Amino acid sequence: MVMDTVRIADLKARLSEHLRAVRRGHTLTVLDRNTAIARIVPYDGERRPLTVRSPRPGAPRLARVPLPPRLRLKVDVVALLAQERQSER
C-alpha cells in the first residue's frame, strides 16, 4: 500500500485524479496547512455495511433537544474567516 499526502486545495483541484490513485490502492493523507486532518483509504467491500438504528426508546425527539446557548463573541467571525482565506492564497 502506498501512502501520499495532499493539501486541501490540491485535493479539490484534482479530486478525480486522487480518487483514481485510491482505487489503485493508494492511501491519501489530507493536510490542512501542515496538519493531517483526514485519511482517504481504498474501500474494503468486505466490511459490514452501515446500518441506521432507530433512537432508543424514551429518547427525546430531535426537535425537542435544546440548543446550546449562543456564544457571546467580541470578534467579527466573518473578518476572521476572510483573514484565514487570504492566508491560504
NORDA-V545484 format. One record per helix or strand of 2 or more residues. SS is the DSSP state (H for helix, E for strand). FROM is the first residue (numbers start at 1). LEN is the number of residues. If there is no record, write none. Layout:
ss = (SS/SS)
from = (FROM/FROM)
len = (LEN/LEN)
This chain:
ss = (E/H/H/E/E/H/H)
from = (3/8/15/27/35/62/77)
len = (5/6/9/6/6/3/11)
